[in-house]
Each structure stands twice: as structure tokens, then as C-alpha cells.
Amino acid sequence: MKNKKRTPLSFSKRIGNLDKLSPKRLAKYEDSLEVLRLMKQDKMSLTKASKTVQVSPSTVKRNVRSALQKKGNRIVPKKNDNLLRKMRIYENGKEVWIQVRGNKKAATIARYHGATGKLLTQGQADAMRTFENQFIKDSKGKKHKFETSTKKLRDIAERREETEFFTVYTGGN
């Protein structure tokens, strides 16, 4: 039997549910996603981005290997990935956390939050038009409809501010 040589970026263990990871493992995974973001947005090398986030390049490779590729002697991020991310959205008048696969879905949620911010801080009601009757599928295939009601989004924002104030100023007890 021949020993097949694996290239350093050919294997990636797929994470199925972020809620099942230990807090330490989850923190390393999230740090690895941040390194990937720095590599993409700020055009940093793996080494420089890893130093910035204070995580080893080998940890990054282990966690987000499927989103990396070799180009010459460099390791660079792929344009698209299928990595799992836990993100907040608003649906049915509530704040919910969902897990999505891939940077495209994550970018859609980021655009949604940008539109929500425009609505709540600048009063731009038309900012939500793009997301009316739109939904996003989570990693298990469940559809989540984006909340676009101005009243419901304002109510959610008020509840969040009260919760954050309470948590910060009560010492967490």
C-alpha cells in the first residue's frame, strides 16, 4: 500500500455545531475566523494576522484550513468558504442566534445589520426594503425571516440596551 502524501491544506475537520465546542476551543475557532478576516480585508499574511490576533498559524490552519489555499509559497484565503459562524439576527420581534455556513451568508447578515443600523440611527426606513420578505437558511436548513418592522426593531434595540446596562453595571450577579 502506497503512502499518500497530503498537502498541508488538504484536510479539514468539519465543525458541526459551535454550541458543542468547549469555551477554549470555541475561542480558538473564533480567533481563527478573525485571522481569516484580517487576511481577506486587510491583505495581511497568515503570520502577521496570527500575531495580531495572538493565535498560532498552526491553530488557524487546523481551524479554517478549508478556507485557505496555497499560492506559490504563500497561504492565502479563498474567496468563498463554507465555515460555520454563529450570528445574531432579528426575527419575529426577537433577537435570535443562528449558525450559518459560509462567508456569503455571513455577509448577507452583516448587510442586514448595516441596514438595521441605518434605520435605527439615521431613520432611513427604506434601508430595510432589500430584506422585506427575505430569509436566510441556518446550517441545519431552517429558514429565518429577517425582521423589517421599524417598531419591532426599535423594541428589540431598547430591550438590548436595557439588558447590556443591567449586565455591565450590576457586576454580572
N, C-alpha and C positions, 0 to 999 in steps of 0.2 A: 504494500500500500504506500502510495506516494504521500509525502507531507506537503500539503498545500500551503503556500506562503500567503498569509493575509497581509494586505497593505494596512497601515496603521488606521485608516479611516473606513475599513470595510465592514466593521461590526458595530452594532449599536443595540443595546438592550432597551427595548421599548417600555416606557413607563406608562402604566395603565390607569393609575388613579393617584393624584397628588396627595389626597387626604390619607392615603395608606403609608406614606413615607414618614420616617421619623423626623422630628423637627430639625435635627442636624443635617440629615440627607436632603430634606426639602430646602434648607438654607443654601446648601452647596449647589443644588439644581437651579435655584433662583439666581444665585451668583453667576452661574454658567450662562444663563439666559442674558444676564446683564453684560457679560463679556461679549456674547454674540451681538447684542445690540450696539455696543461700542465699536465692534469690528465693522458692522454694517454702516452705521450712521456717521461715525467719526473717522472711518477708514483706518482704525488702529490695527496694528499687528496683534496676533494672538498673545504674544509675550507682553506687549505693552498694556493691552486691555486686561490681561490677567493680573498684572502688577497693580493696575489702577483699582481693580475690584478686590485685590488681595486674596486671590484663589490661584492654585497652581494650574498651569496649562494642561497637565495630565488629567486633573479633575474636570476641566472644561471639556476636554476630548472625550472623556468617559461619559459625561452627561449629555452632550449635544453633538456627538460625533456625526450623526446622520445629517446635520445641518452644515457640516464642514466638508471642504474638498481641498485636494492638493492642486496647486497651480505652480508648476516649476518646483522651487524649493520652499514655497510658502504655503501655509494653510490659510485658506480664505473661506468666508461664509458663502453658502449657496444663496441664490436669490430667494428661493422659497424653501420652507421647511415644513415638517409635519410634527413639530414638537408640541407637547402638552403644556398649556398655560391655564392658570386659574385667574378668572377676571370677573369684575363686578359689572352687572348690567341692571337696568331698571325694567321691571315688567309687572303688569297688573297692580300698579301703585306701590310696589315694594322694591327694595334693593335685594338682589339675589346674586350669589356667586355661582358661576358655572365654569366648567373646564372645557376648553376648546382646543382643537388640534390645528396647528399651522399658523404661520405669521400673517396669512391673508385674513383669516377670521379675527385674529388679534388686532389687525389694522382697522378692520371694519368697526370693532368695538371701540377702538381709540377715536375714530372719526365720530362715532355716536356720542362719546363723552365730550368731544370738542363742540359738537352741535348743542348738546345739553348745556355746556358752559356758556355758549353764546346766548342761548335762550335765557338762562338764569341770571347772568351778569350784565348782559347788554340788551336784554329784552327783544332779541331777534327771533320772533316766533316762526319765521319762515325757515330758520336753520334746521328745524325738525322735519321739514317736508320730505326730505330724502328717506327718512326712516319710517314714515307712516305706512302701516300695513306690511312692514318688513319684519323678518325674523332671522334668527341665527340658530344653527344646529350645534348642540354641545357634542362632546366627544362620544356620547352614547347614542346620538342620533335624535335626541329630543329637541323639538323646536321651541324657541323662546322668542316671543314677540316683543320688539322694542317699545317701551312706554314713550309716548309722544305727547300726552296730555300735559299742557302747561300747568294746570292746577295740581295734578298728581306729582309732577316732577318737583314743583315748589314744596309740596308737602313732604316728599322724600328728603329734599335738601334740608328742610327745617328739622326733621327728625334726626338726620345725620349730625347736624351742628350741635343739637342738644346732647346727643349721645357722646360726641367727642369731648364736649365741655365737661360733662359729668365724669368721664373716664380719666381725663387729664387732671382735673382738679380735686378729685376725691381720693387720690392716691391708689386708685385701682381696687379698693375694697368695697 
